[in-house]
Amino acid sequence: MLLGVNIDHVATLRNARGENEPSVLQAAKICVDLGVNGITAHLREDRRHIKDDDVYSLKNDLKCRLNLEMAATDEMQKIALSLLPHACCIVPEKRMEVTTEGGLDVFSQQKRMCDFVKPLVDAGIFVSLFIDPEEKQVEASFKTGAQFIELHTGSYSRAFATSLEEAEFIKLKKSALFAQHLGLQVNAGHGLNYLNVSRMHEIPDIHELNIGHSIISRAVFTGLEKAVCEMMNLVYKN
Protein backbone atom coordinates (compact mmCIF):
# COMPACT_ATOMS: atom_id res chain seq x y z
CA MET A 1 0.00 0.00 0.00
CA LEU A 2 1.37 3.38 -1.08
CA LEU A 3 0.85 6.94 0.13
CA GLY A 4 -0.08 9.91 -2.01
CA VAL A 5 -0.11 13.30 -0.28
CA ASN A 6 -2.79 15.84 -1.13
CA ILE A 7 -1.33 19.34 -0.86
CA ASP A 8 -4.50 21.36 -1.49
CA HIS A 9 -4.46 22.95 1.94
CA VAL A 10 -0.95 24.26 1.57
CA ALA A 11 -2.53 26.33 -1.19
CA THR A 12 -5.48 27.20 1.08
CA LEU A 13 -3.07 28.73 3.58
CA ARG A 14 -1.15 30.55 0.85
CA ASN A 15 -4.32 31.99 -0.64
CA ALA A 16 -5.48 33.33 2.73
CA ARG A 17 -3.02 36.20 2.24
CA GLY A 18 -3.11 36.24 -1.54
CA GLU A 19 0.67 36.02 -1.67
CA ASN A 20 3.24 33.28 -2.33
CA GLU A 21 3.84 31.56 1.00
CA PRO A 22 3.79 28.73 1.79
CA SER A 23 4.99 27.33 -1.52
CA VAL A 24 2.94 24.47 -2.93
CA LEU A 25 5.92 23.35 -5.00
CA GLN A 26 8.26 23.33 -2.00
CA ALA A 27 5.74 21.35 0.05
CA ALA A 28 5.44 18.80 -2.74
CA LYS A 29 9.22 18.53 -3.02
CA ILE A 30 9.53 17.75 0.69
CA CYS A 31 6.97 14.96 0.32
CA VAL A 32 8.56 13.52 -2.80
CA ASP A 33 12.05 13.62 -1.30
CA LEU A 34 10.74 11.63 1.67
CA GLY A 35 9.56 8.88 -0.68
CA VAL A 36 5.80 9.28 -1.02
CA ASN A 37 4.32 7.68 -4.13
CA GLY A 38 2.97 10.88 -5.57
CA ILE A 39 1.30 14.23 -5.09
CA THR A 40 -2.42 14.86 -5.37
CA ALA A 41 -3.77 18.31 -6.21
CA HIS A 42 -7.41 19.19 -6.79
CA LEU A 43 -7.87 21.90 -9.39
CA ARG A 44 -11.38 22.99 -8.56
CA GLU A 45 -13.55 24.94 -10.96
CA ASP A 46 -13.61 27.86 -8.50
CA ARG A 47 -9.81 27.68 -7.95
CA ARG A 48 -10.32 28.10 -4.21
CA HIS A 49 -6.96 26.54 -3.38
CA ILE A 50 -4.84 24.94 -6.14
CA LYS A 51 -4.35 27.21 -9.17
CA ASP A 52 -3.51 26.37 -12.77
CA ASP A 53 0.09 27.50 -12.31
CA ASP A 54 0.45 25.09 -9.40
CA VAL A 55 -0.35 21.98 -11.39
CA TYR A 56 1.90 22.98 -14.26
CA SER A 57 4.76 23.68 -11.83
CA LEU A 58 4.24 20.33 -10.14
CA LYS A 59 4.29 18.53 -13.47
CA ASN A 60 7.11 20.46 -15.14
CA ASP A 61 9.43 21.54 -12.31
CA LEU A 62 9.22 18.66 -9.87
CA LYS A 63 8.68 15.76 -12.27
CA CYS A 64 6.66 13.94 -9.63
CA ARG A 65 3.86 11.42 -10.08
CA LEU A 66 1.01 13.92 -10.20
CA ASN A 67 -2.55 12.85 -9.49
CA LEU A 68 -4.88 15.60 -10.72
CA GLU A 69 -8.25 15.64 -8.99
CA MET A 70 -10.87 17.33 -11.12
CA ALA A 71 -14.53 17.55 -12.01
CA ALA A 72 -15.92 15.97 -15.17
CA THR A 73 -16.12 19.19 -17.17
CA ASP A 74 -14.93 20.13 -20.64
CA GLU A 75 -12.57 22.72 -19.15
CA MET A 76 -10.90 20.22 -16.85
CA GLN A 77 -10.63 17.57 -19.54
CA LYS A 78 -8.87 20.10 -21.79
CA ILE A 79 -6.44 21.00 -18.98
CA ALA A 80 -5.71 17.34 -18.25
CA LEU A 81 -5.00 16.59 -21.90
CA SER A 82 -2.61 19.55 -22.01
CA LEU A 83 -0.94 18.77 -18.69
CA LEU A 84 -0.77 14.97 -19.10
CA PRO A 85 -0.48 14.11 -15.40
CA HIS A 86 0.35 10.56 -14.36
CA ALA A 87 -3.24 10.12 -13.19
CA CYS A 88 -6.59 11.90 -12.97
CA CYS A 89 -9.15 11.29 -10.26
CA ILE A 90 -12.62 12.39 -11.30
CA VAL A 91 -14.60 13.79 -8.37
CA PRO A 92 -17.96 15.53 -7.91
CA GLU A 93 -17.97 19.23 -7.13
CA LYS A 94 -20.51 21.57 -5.58
CA ARG A 95 -19.73 25.25 -5.34
CA MET A 96 -20.88 25.70 -1.73
CA GLU A 97 -19.32 22.56 -0.25
CA VAL A 98 -16.37 22.94 2.12
CA THR A 99 -14.75 19.82 0.71
CA THR A 100 -15.85 16.87 -1.43
CA GLU A 101 -18.93 15.57 0.35
CA GLY A 102 -19.46 12.22 -1.35
CA GLY A 103 -18.62 10.01 -4.25
CA LEU A 104 -19.30 10.53 -7.92
CA ASP A 105 -22.59 9.03 -9.11
CA VAL A 106 -21.19 7.10 -12.05
CA PHE A 107 -24.19 4.77 -12.17
CA SER A 108 -26.68 7.48 -13.16
CA GLN A 109 -24.41 9.05 -15.82
CA GLN A 110 -22.54 6.08 -17.18
CA LYS A 111 -22.67 7.08 -20.88
CA ARG A 112 -21.39 10.55 -20.11
CA MET A 113 -18.59 9.18 -17.94
CA CYS A 114 -17.57 6.70 -20.65
CA ASP A 115 -17.26 9.57 -23.12
CA PHE A 116 -15.31 11.67 -20.60
CA VAL A 117 -12.88 8.94 -19.56
CA LYS A 118 -11.94 7.62 -23.01
CA PRO A 119 -9.85 10.58 -24.28
CA LEU A 120 -7.91 10.63 -21.01
CA VAL A 121 -7.13 6.92 -21.16
CA ASP A 122 -6.25 7.21 -24.85
CA ALA A 123 -3.75 9.93 -23.91
CA GLY A 124 -1.98 7.54 -21.54
CA ILE A 125 -3.41 8.95 -18.31
CA PHE A 126 -4.47 6.55 -15.57
CA VAL A 127 -8.05 7.44 -14.64
CA SER A 128 -9.67 6.89 -11.27
CA LEU A 129 -13.30 7.53 -10.35
CA PHE A 130 -13.94 8.71 -6.79
CA ILE A 131 -17.00 6.74 -5.66
CA ASP A 132 -18.90 5.70 -2.58
CA PRO A 133 -18.42 2.05 -1.59
CA GLU A 134 -21.47 0.69 -3.40
CA GLU A 135 -21.50 -2.29 -5.77
CA LYS A 136 -23.53 -0.48 -8.45
CA GLN A 137 -21.00 2.37 -8.49
CA VAL A 138 -18.07 -0.04 -8.70
CA GLU A 139 -19.62 -1.92 -11.61
CA ALA A 140 -20.55 1.28 -13.44
CA SER A 141 -16.99 2.58 -12.97
CA PHE A 142 -15.58 -0.60 -14.47
CA LYS A 143 -17.76 -0.15 -17.55
CA THR A 144 -16.38 3.33 -18.22
CA GLY A 145 -12.92 1.99 -19.05
CA ALA A 146 -11.25 3.66 -16.07
CA GLN A 147 -8.39 1.62 -14.65
CA PHE A 148 -8.88 2.67 -11.00
CA ILE A 149 -11.50 3.57 -8.49
CA GLU A 150 -10.86 5.59 -5.37
CA LEU A 151 -13.17 4.59 -2.56
CA HIS A 152 -14.58 7.51 -0.58
CA THR A 153 -13.63 6.76 3.04
CA GLY A 154 -15.48 9.71 4.55
CA SER A 155 -18.32 7.72 6.10
CA TYR A 156 -15.89 5.23 7.61
CA SER A 157 -13.70 8.04 8.93
CA ARG A 158 -16.64 9.78 10.60
CA ALA A 159 -17.87 6.50 12.06
CA PHE A 160 -14.48 5.48 13.44
CA ALA A 161 -14.57 4.55 17.14
CA THR A 162 -18.39 4.51 17.13
CA SER A 163 -20.94 1.71 16.86
CA LEU A 164 -21.19 2.40 13.12
CA GLU A 165 -17.51 1.82 12.35
CA GLU A 166 -17.70 -1.87 11.49
CA ALA A 167 -20.61 -1.51 9.09
CA GLU A 168 -18.87 1.31 7.22
CA PHE A 169 -15.60 -0.60 7.12
CA ILE A 170 -17.30 -3.70 5.70
CA LYS A 171 -18.76 -1.59 2.88
CA LEU A 172 -15.25 -0.47 1.96
CA LYS A 173 -13.80 -3.96 2.10
CA LYS A 174 -16.59 -5.57 0.07
CA SER A 175 -16.43 -2.86 -2.57
CA ALA A 176 -12.65 -3.15 -2.84
CA LEU A 177 -12.81 -6.91 -3.26
CA PHE A 178 -15.56 -6.63 -5.87
CA ALA A 179 -13.60 -4.01 -7.80
CA GLN A 180 -10.48 -6.16 -7.76
CA HIS A 181 -12.53 -9.12 -8.98
CA LEU A 182 -13.54 -7.00 -11.98
CA GLY A 183 -9.91 -6.08 -12.64
CA LEU A 184 -9.91 -2.55 -11.23
CA GLN A 185 -7.10 -1.16 -9.11
CA VAL A 186 -8.31 0.32 -5.83
CA ASN A 187 -7.24 3.54 -4.11
CA ALA A 188 -8.94 5.09 -1.10
CA GLY A 189 -9.11 8.42 0.64
CA HIS A 190 -11.02 11.22 2.38
CA GLY A 191 -10.96 11.83 6.11
CA LEU A 192 -8.24 9.28 6.81
CA ASN A 193 -6.01 10.30 9.70
CA TYR A 194 -3.33 9.01 12.07
CA LEU A 195 -5.87 7.04 14.11
CA ASN A 196 -8.22 5.49 11.58
CA VAL A 197 -5.79 4.73 8.74
CA SER A 198 -4.58 1.49 10.34
CA ARG A 199 -7.67 -0.48 9.32
CA MET A 200 -6.91 0.05 5.65
CA HIS A 201 -4.34 -2.73 6.07
CA GLU A 202 -7.26 -5.11 6.60
CA ILE A 203 -8.34 -4.59 2.98
CA PRO A 204 -6.19 -6.68 0.63
CA ASP A 205 -4.23 -5.05 -2.18
CA ILE A 206 -5.25 -1.42 -1.86
CA HIS A 207 -2.89 0.36 -4.21
CA GLU A 208 -2.70 3.83 -2.69
CA LEU A 209 -4.17 6.01 0.04
CA ASN A 210 -4.52 9.70 -0.77
CA ILE A 211 -4.32 11.75 2.43
CA GLY A 212 -4.05 15.50 2.78
CA HIS A 213 -5.93 17.43 5.44
CA SER A 214 -4.73 15.33 8.36
CA ILE A 215 -1.09 15.58 7.30
CA ILE A 216 -1.15 19.32 6.67
CA SER A 217 -2.98 19.85 9.98
CA ARG A 218 -0.35 17.92 11.91
CA ALA A 219 2.41 19.75 10.05
CA VAL A 220 1.29 23.00 11.72
CA PHE A 221 2.61 21.56 15.00
CA THR A 222 5.36 19.16 13.92
CA GLY A 223 6.58 20.44 10.56
CA LEU A 224 5.72 18.85 7.24
CA GLU A 225 8.62 16.40 7.14
CA LYS A 226 7.74 14.82 10.47
CA ALA A 227 4.02 14.76 9.69
CA VAL A 228 4.63 12.95 6.39
CA CYS A 229 7.09 10.49 7.94
CA GLU A 230 4.63 9.59 10.70
CA MET A 231 1.92 8.87 8.13
CA MET A 232 4.33 6.91 5.92
CA ASN A 233 5.19 4.71 8.90
CA LEU A 234 1.50 3.92 9.39
CA VAL A 235 0.76 3.33 5.71
CA TYR A 236 3.92 1.43 4.76
CA LYS A 237 4.11 -0.82 7.79
CA ASN A 238 4.11 -4.58 7.07
LUMGU-996946 format. One record per residue (C-alpha): residue number from 1; residue in three letters; x, y, z. Coordinates in steps of 0.25 Angstrom, whole numbers. Layout:
! residues N
<i:NUM	aa:ALA	x:X	y:Y	z:Z> .
...
***
This chain:
! residues 238
<i:1	aa:MET	x:0	y:0	z:0> .
<i:2	aa:LEU	x:5	y:14	z:-4> .
<i:3	aa:LEU	x:3	y:28	z:1> .
<i:4	aa:GLY	x:0	y:40	z:-8> .
<i:5	aa:VAL	x:0	y:53	z:-1> .
<i:6	aa:ASN	x:-11	y:63	z:-5> .
<i:7	aa:ILE	x:-5	y:77	z:-3> .
<i:8	aa:ASP	x:-18	y:85	z:-6> .
<i:9	aa:HIS	x:-18	y:92	z:8> .
<i:10	aa:VAL	x:-4	y:97	z:6> .
<i:11	aa:ALA	x:-10	y:105	z:-5> .
<i:12	aa:THR	x:-22	y:109	z:4> .
<i:13	aa:LEU	x:-12	y:115	z:14> .
<i:14	aa:ARG	x:-5	y:122	z:3> .
<i:15	aa:ASN	x:-17	y:128	z:-3> .
<i:16	aa:ALA	x:-22	y:133	z:11> .
<i:17	aa:ARG	x:-12	y:145	z:9> .
<i:18	aa:GLY	x:-12	y:145	z:-6> .
<i:19	aa:GLU	x:3	y:144	z:-7> .
<i:20	aa:ASN	x:13	y:133	z:-9> .
<i:21	aa:GLU	x:15	y:126	z:4> .
<i:22	aa:PRO	x:15	y:115	z:7> .
<i:23	aa:SER	x:20	y:109	z:-6> .
<i:24	aa:VAL	x:12	y:98	z:-12> .
<i:25	aa:LEU	x:24	y:93	z:-20> .
<i:26	aa:GLN	x:33	y:93	z:-8> .
<i:27	aa:ALA	x:23	y:85	z:0> .
<i:28	aa:ALA	x:22	y:75	z:-11> .
<i:29	aa:LYS	x:37	y:74	z:-12> .
<i:30	aa:ILE	x:38	y:71	z:3> .
<i:31	aa:CYS	x:28	y:60	z:1> .
<i:32	aa:VAL	x:34	y:54	z:-11> .
<i:33	aa:ASP	x:48	y:54	z:-5> .
<i:34	aa:LEU	x:43	y:47	z:7> .
<i:35	aa:GLY	x:38	y:36	z:-3> .
<i:36	aa:VAL	x:23	y:37	z:-4> .
<i:37	aa:ASN	x:17	y:31	z:-17> .
<i:38	aa:GLY	x:12	y:44	z:-22> .
<i:39	aa:ILE	x:5	y:57	z:-20> .
<i:40	aa:THR	x:-10	y:59	z:-21> .
<i:41	aa:ALA	x:-15	y:73	z:-25> .
<i:42	aa:HIS	x:-30	y:77	z:-27> .
<i:43	aa:LEU	x:-31	y:88	z:-38> .
<i:44	aa:ARG	x:-46	y:92	z:-34> .
<i:45	aa:GLU	x:-54	y:100	z:-44> .
<i:46	aa:ASP	x:-54	y:111	z:-34> .
<i:47	aa:ARG	x:-39	y:111	z:-32> .
<i:48	aa:ARG	x:-41	y:112	z:-17> .
<i:49	aa:HIS	x:-28	y:106	z:-14> .
<i:50	aa:ILE	x:-19	y:100	z:-25> .
<i:51	aa:LYS	x:-17	y:109	z:-37> .
<i:52	aa:ASP	x:-14	y:105	z:-51> .
<i:53	aa:ASP	x:0	y:110	z:-49> .
<i:54	aa:ASP	x:2	y:100	z:-38> .
<i:55	aa:VAL	x:-1	y:88	z:-46> .
<i:56	aa:TYR	x:8	y:92	z:-57> .
<i:57	aa:SER	x:19	y:95	z:-47> .
<i:58	aa:LEU	x:17	y:81	z:-41> .
<i:59	aa:LYS	x:17	y:74	z:-54> .
<i:60	aa:ASN	x:28	y:82	z:-61> .
<i:61	aa:ASP	x:38	y:86	z:-49> .
<i:62	aa:LEU	x:37	y:75	z:-39> .
<i:63	aa:LYS	x:35	y:63	z:-49> .
<i:64	aa:CYS	x:27	y:56	z:-39> .
<i:65	aa:ARG	x:15	y:46	z:-40> .
<i:66	aa:LEU	x:4	y:56	z:-41> .
<i:67	aa:ASN	x:-10	y:51	z:-38> .
<i:68	aa:LEU	x:-20	y:62	z:-43> .
<i:69	aa:GLU	x:-33	y:63	z:-36> .
<i:70	aa:MET	x:-43	y:69	z:-44> .
<i:71	aa:ALA	x:-58	y:70	z:-48> .
<i:72	aa:ALA	x:-64	y:64	z:-61> .
<i:73	aa:THR	x:-64	y:77	z:-69> .
<i:74	aa:ASP	x:-60	y:81	z:-83> .
<i:75	aa:GLU	x:-50	y:91	z:-77> .
<i:76	aa:MET	x:-44	y:81	z:-67> .
<i:77	aa:GLN	x:-43	y:70	z:-78> .
<i:78	aa:LYS	x:-35	y:80	z:-87> .
<i:79	aa:ILE	x:-26	y:84	z:-76> .
<i:80	aa:ALA	x:-23	y:69	z:-73> .
<i:81	aa:LEU	x:-20	y:66	z:-88> .
<i:82	aa:SER	x:-10	y:78	z:-88> .
<i:83	aa:LEU	x:-4	y:75	z:-75> .
<i:84	aa:LEU	x:-3	y:60	z:-76> .
<i:85	aa:PRO	x:-2	y:56	z:-62> .
<i:86	aa:HIS	x:1	y:42	z:-57> .
<i:87	aa:ALA	x:-13	y:40	z:-53> .
<i:88	aa:CYS	x:-26	y:48	z:-52> .
<i:89	aa:CYS	x:-37	y:45	z:-41> .
<i:90	aa:ILE	x:-50	y:50	z:-45> .
<i:91	aa:VAL	x:-58	y:55	z:-33> .
<i:92	aa:PRO	x:-72	y:62	z:-32> .
<i:93	aa:GLU	x:-72	y:77	z:-29> .
<i:94	aa:LYS	x:-82	y:86	z:-22> .
<i:95	aa:ARG	x:-79	y:101	z:-21> .
<i:96	aa:MET	x:-84	y:103	z:-7> .
<i:97	aa:GLU	x:-77	y:90	z:-1> .
<i:98	aa:VAL	x:-65	y:92	z:8> .
<i:99	aa:THR	x:-59	y:79	z:3> .
<i:100	aa:THR	x:-63	y:67	z:-6> .
<i:101	aa:GLU	x:-76	y:62	z:1> .
<i:102	aa:GLY	x:-78	y:49	z:-5> .
<i:103	aa:GLY	x:-74	y:40	z:-17> .
<i:104	aa:LEU	x:-77	y:42	z:-32> .
<i:105	aa:ASP	x:-90	y:36	z:-36> .
<i:106	aa:VAL	x:-85	y:28	z:-48> .
<i:107	aa:PHE	x:-97	y:19	z:-49> .
<i:108	aa:SER	x:-107	y:30	z:-53> .
<i:109	aa:GLN	x:-98	y:36	z:-63> .
<i:110	aa:GLN	x:-90	y:24	z:-69> .
<i:111	aa:LYS	x:-91	y:28	z:-84> .
<i:112	aa:ARG	x:-86	y:42	z:-80> .
<i:113	aa:MET	x:-74	y:37	z:-72> .
<i:114	aa:CYS	x:-70	y:27	z:-83> .
<i:115	aa:ASP	x:-69	y:38	z:-92> .
<i:116	aa:PHE	x:-61	y:47	z:-82> .
<i:117	aa:VAL	x:-52	y:36	z:-78> .
<i:118	aa:LYS	x:-48	y:30	z:-92> .
<i:119	aa:PRO	x:-39	y:42	z:-97> .
<i:120	aa:LEU	x:-32	y:43	z:-84> .
<i:121	aa:VAL	x:-29	y:28	z:-85> .
<i:122	aa:ASP	x:-25	y:29	z:-99> .
<i:123	aa:ALA	x:-15	y:40	z:-96> .
<i:124	aa:GLY	x:-8	y:30	z:-86> .
<i:125	aa:ILE	x:-14	y:36	z:-73> .
<i:126	aa:PHE	x:-18	y:26	z:-62> .
<i:127	aa:VAL	x:-32	y:30	z:-59> .
<i:128	aa:SER	x:-39	y:28	z:-45> .
<i:129	aa:LEU	x:-53	y:30	z:-41> .
<i:130	aa:PHE	x:-56	y:35	z:-27> .
<i:131	aa:ILE	x:-68	y:27	z:-23> .
<i:132	aa:ASP	x:-76	y:23	z:-10> .
<i:133	aa:PRO	x:-74	y:8	z:-6> .
<i:134	aa:GLU	x:-86	y:3	z:-14> .
<i:135	aa:GLU	x:-86	y:-9	z:-23> .
<i:136	aa:LYS	x:-94	y:-2	z:-34> .
<i:137	aa:GLN	x:-84	y:9	z:-34> .
<i:138	aa:VAL	x:-72	y:0	z:-35> .
<i:139	aa:GLU	x:-78	y:-8	z:-46> .
<i:140	aa:ALA	x:-82	y:5	z:-54> .
<i:141	aa:SER	x:-68	y:10	z:-52> .
<i:142	aa:PHE	x:-62	y:-2	z:-58> .
<i:143	aa:LYS	x:-71	y:-1	z:-70> .
<i:144	aa:THR	x:-66	y:13	z:-73> .
<i:145	aa:GLY	x:-52	y:8	z:-76> .
<i:146	aa:ALA	x:-45	y:15	z:-64> .
<i:147	aa:GLN	x:-34	y:6	z:-59> .
<i:148	aa:PHE	x:-36	y:11	z:-44> .
<i:149	aa:ILE	x:-46	y:14	z:-34> .
<i:150	aa:GLU	x:-43	y:22	z:-21> .
<i:151	aa:LEU	x:-53	y:18	z:-10> .
<i:152	aa:HIS	x:-58	y:30	z:-2> .
<i:153	aa:THR	x:-55	y:27	z:12> .
<i:154	aa:GLY	x:-62	y:39	z:18> .
<i:155	aa:SER	x:-73	y:31	z:24> .
<i:156	aa:TYR	x:-64	y:21	z:30> .
<i:157	aa:SER	x:-55	y:32	z:36> .
<i:158	aa:ARG	x:-67	y:39	z:42> .
<i:159	aa:ALA	x:-71	y:26	z:48> .
<i:160	aa:PHE	x:-58	y:22	z:54> .
<i:161	aa:ALA	x:-58	y:18	z:69> .
<i:162	aa:THR	x:-74	y:18	z:69> .
<i:163	aa:SER	x:-84	y:7	z:67> .
<i:164	aa:LEU	x:-85	y:10	z:52> .
<i:165	aa:GLU	x:-70	y:7	z:49> .
<i:166	aa:GLU	x:-71	y:-7	z:46> .
<i:167	aa:ALA	x:-82	y:-6	z:36> .
<i:168	aa:GLU	x:-75	y:5	z:29> .
<i:169	aa:PHE	x:-62	y:-2	z:28> .
<i:170	aa:ILE	x:-69	y:-15	z:23> .
<i:171	aa:LYS	x:-75	y:-6	z:12> .
<i:172	aa:LEU	x:-61	y:-2	z:8> .
<i:173	aa:LYS	x:-55	y:-16	z:8> .
<i:174	aa:LYS	x:-66	y:-22	z:0> .
<i:175	aa:SER	x:-66	y:-11	z:-10> .
<i:176	aa:ALA	x:-51	y:-13	z:-11> .
<i:177	aa:LEU	x:-51	y:-28	z:-13> .
<i:178	aa:PHE	x:-62	y:-27	z:-23> .
<i:179	aa:ALA	x:-54	y:-16	z:-31> .
<i:180	aa:GLN	x:-42	y:-25	z:-31> .
<i:181	aa:HIS	x:-50	y:-36	z:-36> .
<i:182	aa:LEU	x:-54	y:-28	z:-48> .
<i:183	aa:GLY	x:-40	y:-24	z:-51> .
<i:184	aa:LEU	x:-40	y:-10	z:-45> .
<i:185	aa:GLN	x:-28	y:-5	z:-36> .
<i:186	aa:VAL	x:-33	y:1	z:-23> .
<i:187	aa:ASN	x:-29	y:14	z:-16> .
<i:188	aa:ALA	x:-36	y:20	z:-4> .
<i:189	aa:GLY	x:-36	y:34	z:3> .
<i:190	aa:HIS	x:-44	y:45	z:10> .
<i:191	aa:GLY	x:-44	y:47	z:24> .
<i:192	aa:LEU	x:-33	y:37	z:27> .
<i:193	aa:ASN	x:-24	y:41	z:39> .
<i:194	aa:TYR	x:-13	y:36	z:48> .
<i:195	aa:LEU	x:-23	y:28	z:56> .
<i:196	aa:ASN	x:-33	y:22	z:46> .
<i:197	aa:VAL	x:-23	y:19	z:35> .
<i:198	aa:SER	x:-18	y:6	z:41> .
<i:199	aa:ARG	x:-31	y:-2	z:37> .
<i:200	aa:MET	x:-28	y:0	z:23> .
<i:201	aa:HIS	x:-17	y:-11	z:24> .
<i:202	aa:GLU	x:-29	y:-20	z:26> .
<i:203	aa:ILE	x:-33	y:-18	z:12> .
<i:204	aa:PRO	x:-25	y:-27	z:3> .
<i:205	aa:ASP	x:-17	y:-20	z:-9> .
<i:206	aa:ILE	x:-21	y:-6	z:-7> .
<i:207	aa:HIS	x:-12	y:1	z:-17> .
<i:208	aa:GLU	x:-11	y:15	z:-11> .
<i:209	aa:LEU	x:-17	y:24	z:0> .
<i:210	aa:ASN	x:-18	y:39	z:-3> .
<i:211	aa:ILE	x:-17	y:47	z:10> .
<i:212	aa:GLY	x:-16	y:62	z:11> .
<i:213	aa:HIS	x:-24	y:70	z:22> .
<i:214	aa:SER	x:-19	y:61	z:33> .
<i:215	aa:ILE	x:-4	y:62	z:29> .
<i:216	aa:ILE	x:-5	y:77	z:27> .
<i:217	aa:SER	x:-12	y:79	z:40> .
<i:218	aa:ARG	x:-1	y:72	z:48> .
<i:219	aa:ALA	x:10	y:79	z:40> .
<i:220	aa:VAL	x:5	y:92	z:47> .
<i:221	aa:PHE	x:10	y:86	z:60> .
<i:222	aa:THR	x:21	y:77	z:56> .
<i:223	aa:GLY	x:26	y:82	z:42> .
<i:224	aa:LEU	x:23	y:75	z:29> .
<i:225	aa:GLU	x:34	y:66	z:29> .
<i:226	aa:LYS	x:31	y:59	z:42> .
<i:227	aa:ALA	x:16	y:59	z:39> .
<i:228	aa:VAL	x:19	y:52	z:26> .
<i:229	aa:CYS	x:28	y:42	z:32> .
<i:230	aa:GLU	x:19	y:38	z:43> .
<i:231	aa:MET	x:8	y:35	z:33> .
<i:232	aa:MET	x:17	y:28	z:24> .
<i:233	aa:ASN	x:21	y:19	z:36> .
<i:234	aa:LEU	x:6	y:16	z:38> .
<i:235	aa:VAL	x:3	y:13	z:23> .
<i:236	aa:TYR	x:16	y:6	z:19> .
<i:237	aa:LYS	x:16	y:-3	z:31> .
<i:238	aa:ASN	x:16	y:-18	z:28> .
***
